[in-house]
Amino acid sequence: MKVFIVEDNSLTRFTVKTAIEKLGHEFIGEAESFKEAIDKLSVANPEVLLLDIILPDKNGLEVLKEFRKMNKTTKVIIITALEEEGLNQELLKEGANHILKKPFSIDELDSALKKI
Amino acid sequence: MSEKKANFKKIIDLSIPDILSKINSISSYKWEDLSNEEIDLGNYNSVCSYFEVKDSDYPMNFALFFNKGDVIELTKSFIGYNFFVSGKISKSEELLIQELSNIILNSIVSQISNLAKKVIIPSGPKIIESEKEFIFDVISRQLTDNSNREIFHYIFKIKCREKNIYCEVISFISERAMNKLKVLL
């Protein structure tokens, strides 16, 4: 699958990129902020979007809402260390397909990619 | 201990199992919370992760302080080695402190969110390197517009192999937010 990641921490982006490739998927791009994400996602056409909730300019929920206006088909996996029931419900309502809790292992990432 | 401080401690107590479970799942060392004793760490050279919560009902700010001298041990506990010898923390150490403090802070904020039944999303961490008291002073001055902030303090003492590592959490929570939380606790 073609995977794009939106995450502010470059160490996490690098680690996830390595894991994605090791799992046999294609890593097609990355962004570290809302603005960069929306700019790049208007051109890129990922099959899976890995989306962090905490970003430097706006949050991942806002990225998700904006992204869903232009793309209804890409599967979205939220990656977050927040354990908020209300947030999870809102993310699913806004079109997230899965919520992956940080910190996660390569097996958990693999399982999330297979589930969606 | 005042009632408000006791309430803040309750929130921390609710967060601790989640924090330890998450950190232990990624660290090669066993982490335990040994925070029952009173500790005064005084001033020290610190690495601080600073977070803001810009929520209309629950405006809060958090500063998580680690002793700069503990960063080598912290890095070893997560990635297995640390070869850096510079006096300044490296970019990878900074990113690691960001993720570690994210895990701790997000667990605390999630407890508040679940109590308040409200989505609360904190900012990402800003890393500041300096003496703890200097950083505390700068943050306090920056918050002067936000009157009625109460300061709560908690020290996580974590046994990391044979070494005790401390994470001081200093939070600035509005009186209104604390009063709301008091009803919910």
Chai-1 contact restraints between the chains, C-beta under 6 A:
chainA,res_idxA,chainB,res_idxB,connection_type,confidence,min_distance_angstrom,max_distance_angstrom,comment,restraint_id
A,D8,B,G124,contact,1.0,0.0,6.0,A-B,restraint_1
A,N9,B,L95,contact,1.0,0.0,6.0,A-B,restraint_2
A,N9,B,Q98,contact,1.0,0.0,6.0,A-B,restraint_3
A,L11,B,L95,contact,1.0,0.0,6.0,A-B,restraint_4
A,I54,B,G124,contact,1.0,0.0,6.0,A-B,restraint_5
A,P56,B,G124,contact,1.0,0.0,6.0,A-B,restraint_6
A,N59,B,I121,contact,1.0,0.0,6.0,A-B,restraint_7
A,A81,B,N102,contact,1.0,0.0,6.0,A-B,restraint_8
A,A81,B,I103,contact,1.0,0.0,6.0,A-B,restraint_9
A,A81,B,N106,contact,1.0,0.0,6.0,A-B,restraint_10
A,L82,B,N106,contact,1.0,0.0,6.0,A-B,restraint_11
A,L82,B,S110,contact,1.0,0.0,6.0,A-B,restraint_12
A,E83,B,S110,contact,1.0,0.0,6.0,A-B,restraint_13
A,E84,B,S110,contact,1.0,0.0,6.0,A-B,restraint_14
A,E84,B,S113,contact,1.0,0.0,6.0,A-B,restraint_15
A,E85,B,N114,contact,1.0,0.0,6.0,A-B,restraint_16
A,G86,B,V119,contact,1.0,0.0,6.0,A-B,restraint_17
A,L87,B,V119,contact,1.0,0.0,6.0,A-B,restraint_18
A,E90,B,V119,contact,1.0,0.0,6.0,A-B,restraint_19
A,P103,B,K22,contact,1.0,0.0,6.0,A-B,restraint_20
A,P103,B,I26,contact,1.0,0.0,6.0,A-B,restraint_21
